[in-house]
Amino acid sequence: MAVDLEETVAAIGSRSPPTTSCAGPEPSGELPRLLPQIGKYTLLGALGRGGMGLVHKGYDADLDRPVAIKMFHRDPARSAGDSQETQARAMREAQALARLSHPNIVAVHEVGSHEGQVFIVMDYVLGATLREWLTARPPLARVLEVFVQIGQALAAAHRAGIIHRDLKPDNVVVGEGGHAQVLDFGLARTAEVIALEHDASGRAATGRHDSTGSITLTSPGDLVGTPAYMAPEQLLHERACERSDQYAFCVCLHEALYGVRPFVASTVDGLRLAVLAGEIRAVDRPHYAVPSYLRAAILRGLCFEREGRFASMEALLAVLIDGKRRRRQRRLLVAGLALAGCVGASAGALWLAEAGDGGGEVARVRGGP
């Protein structure tokens, strides 16, 4: 079965429904019948579904506020034992997300289990997806501000040992005042678990236990994430890491500034070939005049080899912030010089005018009777 390169997939050859954030309009089409209540939360309607679960809009009566509730999918193909192990792993990973506290990450309020399904209760976020927000062509400075916020969210997750693995414009919501929040960590994994899923040769390992006793269940050949934004190592079925998120970040930034992704293909195999060739498509009419420092940063973040990318998201952000600051300083310097030139020209004209009047007086004095 074909794989949509812009949709989240859980395994090679499989196709998951479009990932939908906890913001935006409700999708059309039939969704599974909603449960009326999950614990203390009343379910109000379906927001959407993604590769890892179904998202509901809920109501927290205790705090009188709307919430988003994500129910992780159960795999009917797995045995009862495997299903329990999967749910236990999802619970631990959800708990890791709940420990994240950052203004640019959608807050998790509660993690629990309902009728054998793990659920996460999150903030109900109002706003447009990053993809929708970019259609209005906001100024370059605003775009960079939003992407710095996204990068700061990823950096915070990485410091907590969590890798997103599915960053894309549809998994970011931009609210009032340009406040960005990264969401849908449904594919996020702790770095330790990801490492345990791969043996020394880089192939996926199965049936192994981590330090907490969970069993990693990723199968060899799994393709996890959204292909169009995947790092080369993910497309090649290798272990994802923090620099894989950095790569996806730069794909998103390239798309925001140039209007297209750096590598474009119609199939996963075609995308692999384009990435392996390393030939970033030329853009005749980019959306913005991209300064050289920004272009260089994006290209480094898109390096095929992980070691060629920035050492961390913080390192990439430092370049973006410093380059933006220097560019602003240059603009201010040019404006100051222009202003000084105008003031100097005005002063010179005034001096000449006064000198002309005085010269006339002198001439007349000298030319008197």
C-alpha positions in Angstrom: 0.0 0.0 0.0 1.3 3.5 -0.9 2.5 5.8 1.9 1.5 9.4 1.9 4.8 11.3 2.5 3.0 14.0 4.5 1.2 11.7 6.9 2.5 10.0 10.0 3.2 6.3 9.5 3.9 3.7 12.2 5.6 1.1 10.0 6.8 0.7 6.5 4.0 0.0 4.1 1.3 1.0 6.5 -0.7 4.1 6.3 -2.2 6.0 9.2 -5.0 8.6 9.1 -3.8 12.2 9.0 -2.4 13.4 12.3 -4.6 16.1 13.7 -3.6 18.4 16.5 -5.7 19.4 19.5 -6.4 22.7 17.6 -8.4 23.7 14.6 -11.7 22.5 13.1 -13.0 19.1 13.5 -12.4 16.8 10.5 -15.2 15.5 8.3 -15.9 11.8 7.9 -16.9 9.2 10.4 -14.9 8.7 13.6 -15.4 5.9 16.1 -18.3 6.4 18.6 -17.1 8.5 21.5 -17.2 7.3 25.1 -19.3 9.7 27.2 -16.8 9.9 30.1 -13.1 9.1 30.8 -12.6 9.4 34.6 -13.6 12.9 35.6 -13.5 14.2 32.0 -16.6 14.5 29.8 -16.1 13.9 26.1 -17.5 16.7 24.0 -16.5 15.7 20.5 -13.8 14.3 18.2 -11.0 16.6 17.2 -9.2 14.1 15.0 -7.1 11.0 14.8 -3.5 10.4 14.1 -1.1 7.5 13.6 -0.9 6.8 17.4 -4.4 7.7 18.7 -7.7 9.4 18.6 -8.0 12.9 20.0 -11.2 14.1 21.8 -12.2 17.5 23.1 -13.1 17.1 26.7 -14.3 19.1 29.7 -12.7 19.2 33.1 -15.6 20.0 35.5 -13.2 20.3 38.5 -11.3 23.2 36.9 -14.1 24.3 34.5 -11.9 24.2 31.4 -11.8 22.4 28.1 -9.0 19.9 27.5 -7.7 17.7 24.8 -7.7 13.9 25.5 -5.6 11.6 23.4 -6.4 7.9 23.5 -3.6 5.7 22.2 -4.7 3.0 19.7 -4.9 -0.6 20.6 -3.5 -3.0 18.1 -6.0 -5.9 17.7 -3.3 -7.9 15.8 -1.1 -8.2 18.9 -1.5 -10.9 21.5 -3.0 -10.0 24.9 0.5 -10.1 26.4 2.0 -7.9 23.7 -0.9 -5.5 24.0 -0.3 -5.1 27.7 3.4 -4.5 27.2 2.6 -1.9 24.5 0.2 -0.1 26.8 2.7 -0.2 29.7 5.3 1.3 27.4 2.9 4.0 26.2 2.1 4.8 29.8 5.8 5.3 30.7 6.4 7.4 27.7 3.3 9.5 28.4 4.5 10.0 31.9 7.9 11.2 30.6 6.0 13.8 28.5 4.0 14.8 31.5 7.3 15.8 33.2 8.0 18.3 30.5 7.2 21.8 31.5 7.9 24.5 28.9 5.9 27.4 27.5 6.3 26.1 24.0 5.2 22.6 24.6 1.5 21.8 25.1 1.1 20.9 28.8 0.2 17.4 29.9 -2.1 17.4 32.9 -2.8 13.7 33.5 -1.9 10.3 32.2 -4.1 7.3 32.9 -5.7 4.1 31.5 -9.3 3.7 30.6 -10.6 0.2 29.6 -7.2 -0.9 28.7 -6.3 2.2 26.6 -3.7 4.7 27.7 -4.8 8.3 27.6 -3.2 11.7 28.0 -5.0 14.9 29.0 -3.5 18.0 27.5 -4.2 21.7 27.2 -6.8 22.5 24.6 -4.9 24.8 22.3 -6.6 27.5 20.2 -4.7 28.7 17.1 -3.7 27.8 13.6 -1.2 25.2 12.7 2.2 26.4 11.6 1.3 25.5 8.0 -1.8 27.6 8.1 -0.1 30.5 9.9 2.6 30.7 7.2 0.1 31.1 4.4 -0.4 34.7 5.5 3.3 35.4 4.8 4.2 37.0 8.1 7.4 39.1 8.1 10.6 37.2 8.2 11.4 38.4 11.7 8.1 36.9 13.0 8.8 33.6 11.2 12.2 33.4 12.9 10.7 34.2 16.3 8.2 31.3 15.9 10.9 28.9 14.8 13.2 29.9 17.7 10.3 29.0 20.0 9.9 25.7 18.3 13.6 25.0 18.6 13.5 25.9 22.3 10.7 23.4 22.8 12.7 20.7 21.1 15.8 21.6 23.1 13.8 21.3 26.4 12.5 17.9 25.3 16.0 16.7 24.4 17.3 17.9 27.8 14.7 15.6 29.4 15.9 12.7 27.2 12.8 12.8 24.9 13.0 12.8 21.1 9.9 14.0 19.2 10.5 12.0 15.9 7.5 13.5 14.1 8.1 17.3 14.0 6.2 18.9 11.0 4.2 22.1 10.4 1.0 20.3 11.3 2.3 19.5 14.8 2.9 23.1 15.8 0.1 25.5 16.8 0.6 29.3 16.6 -1.7 31.2 18.8 -2.3 34.9 19.5 0.7 37.1 19.5 2.7 34.5 17.6 3.0 32.1 20.6 4.1 28.7 19.2 3.5 25.4 21.0 4.7 22.0 19.8 2.3 19.1 20.2 1.6 15.6 19.2 4.5 13.9 20.9 2.6 10.6 20.2 5.7 9.2 18.5 8.1 10.7 21.0 10.4 8.2 22.7 13.0 8.5 25.4 16.5 8.3 24.0 17.3 5.3 26.2 14.3 3.3 24.8 15.3 4.1 21.2 18.9 3.0 21.9 17.7 -0.3 23.3 15.6 -0.9 20.2 18.7 -1.1 18.1 21.7 -3.4 18.4 25.3 -2.5 17.7 24.8 -2.9 13.9 22.0 -0.4 13.9 19.2 -2.9 13.2 16.1 -2.8 15.3 16.1 -5.3 18.2 13.0 -6.9 19.6 12.1 -8.6 22.9 14.8 -6.6 24.9 14.1 -5.1 28.3 15.2 -1.6 29.4 16.2 -0.7 32.9 12.5 -0.2 34.0 11.5 -3.7 32.7 9.6 -2.6 29.6 10.0 -4.6 26.4 10.8 -2.8 23.2 8.4 -3.8 20.5 9.6 -2.0 17.4 9.9 -4.5 14.5 12.9 -4.5 12.1 12.2 -2.3 9.1 9.8 0.0 11.0 9.5 3.4 9.5 8.2 5.8 12.2 7.3 9.4 11.6 6.3 11.5 8.6 8.5 10.6 5.6 8.6 14.0 4.1 10.3 15.4 7.2 12.3 12.4 8.3 16.1 12.5 8.8 18.2 10.2 6.5 18.8 7.8 9.4 15.1 7.4 9.9 14.5 6.8 6.2 17.3 4.2 6.3 15.7 2.5 9.3 18.4 3.6 11.7 18.1 4.9 15.2 16.7 8.3 15.6 18.4 10.8 17.9 18.2 14.5 18.9 19.9 15.5 15.6 17.0 13.7 13.8 14.6 16.3 15.3 17.1 19.0 14.3 16.9 17.8 10.7 13.1 17.9 10.7 13.3 21.4 12.2 15.4 22.5 9.2 13.1 20.8 6.7 10.3 22.8 8.2 12.3 26.0 8.2 13.4 25.5 4.6 9.8 25.0 3.6 8.7 28.1 5.5 11.3 30.3 3.8 11.5 28.9 0.3 7.9 27.6 -0.1 9.1 24.0 -0.8 10.8 21.2 1.1 14.5 20.7 0.3 13.9 17.2 -1.1 10.8 16.3 -2.9 9.6 12.9 -4.2 6.3 11.0 -4.7 7.4 7.8 -2.9 9.5 6.9 0.1 12.0 5.2 -2.2 12.2 8.3 -4.3 12.7 10.4 -1.3 15.5 8.2 -0.1 17.3 8.6 -3.4 16.9 12.4 -3.4 18.2 12.6 0.2 21.1 10.2 -0.7 22.0 12.4 -3.7 22.0 15.4 -1.5 20.8 17.7 -4.2 18.5 20.3 -2.7 16.1 21.5 -5.3 16.6 25.0 -6.7 13.9 27.6 -5.9 13.2 30.3 -8.4 11.0 32.5 -6.2 11.5 31.9 -2.5 8.9 33.3 -0.1 11.6 35.5 1.6 15.0 37.0 0.9 17.0 34.5 3.0 20.1 36.0 4.5 23.3 34.0 4.0 23.8 33.1 7.7 20.3 31.5 7.8 20.9 29.6 4.5 24.1 28.2 5.9 22.5 27.2 9.2 19.7 25.4 7.3 22.1 23.5 5.1 24.2 22.4 8.0 21.1 21.1 9.8 20.2 19.2 6.7 23.6 17.4 6.5 23.2 13.8 5.6 25.7 12.7 8.3 24.5 13.3 11.8 27.9 14.4 12.8 27.8 17.2 10.3 24.8 18.8 11.9 24.9 21.1 14.9 25.9 19.4 18.1 22.5 20.3 19.6 19.4 22.3 19.1 20.8 24.9 21.4 23.8 25.3 19.1 21.5 25.8 16.1 19.4 28.3 18.0 22.5 30.3 19.0 23.3 30.7 15.4 19.8 31.8 14.5 19.5 34.2 17.4 23.0 35.7 16.9 22.6 36.0 13.2 19.2 37.7 13.7 20.8 40.1 16.3 23.7 40.9 14.0 21.4 41.5 11.1 19.3 43.9 13.2 22.5 45.7 14.3 23.5 46.1 10.7 20.1 47.5 9.8 20.3 49.9 12.7 23.9 50.9 11.7 22.9 51.5 8.1 19.8 53.5 9.3 22.0 55.5 11.6 24.5 56.3 8.9 21.7 57.3 6.6 20.3 59.5 9.3 23.7 61.0 10.0 24.1 61.6 6.3 20.8 63.4 6.1 21.6 65.5 9.2 25.0 66.2 7.8 23.6 67.2 4.5 21.0 69.5 6.2 23.6 71.1 8.4 25.9 71.6 5.4 23.1 73.2 3.4 22.2 75.5 6.3 25.9 76.5 6.7 26.1 77.3 3.0 23.0 79.3 3.2 24.2 81.2 6.2 27.6 81.6 4.6 26.0 82.9 1.5 24.1 85.6 3.4 27.2 86.5 5.4 29.3 86.6 2.3 26.8 89.0 0.7 27.0 91.3 3.7 30.8 91.2 3.6 30.8 91.9 -0.1 28.5 94.8 0.4 30.6 96.1 3.2 33.7 95.7 1.1 31.9 97.1 -1.8 30.6 100.1 0.1 31.2 103.7 -0.7 
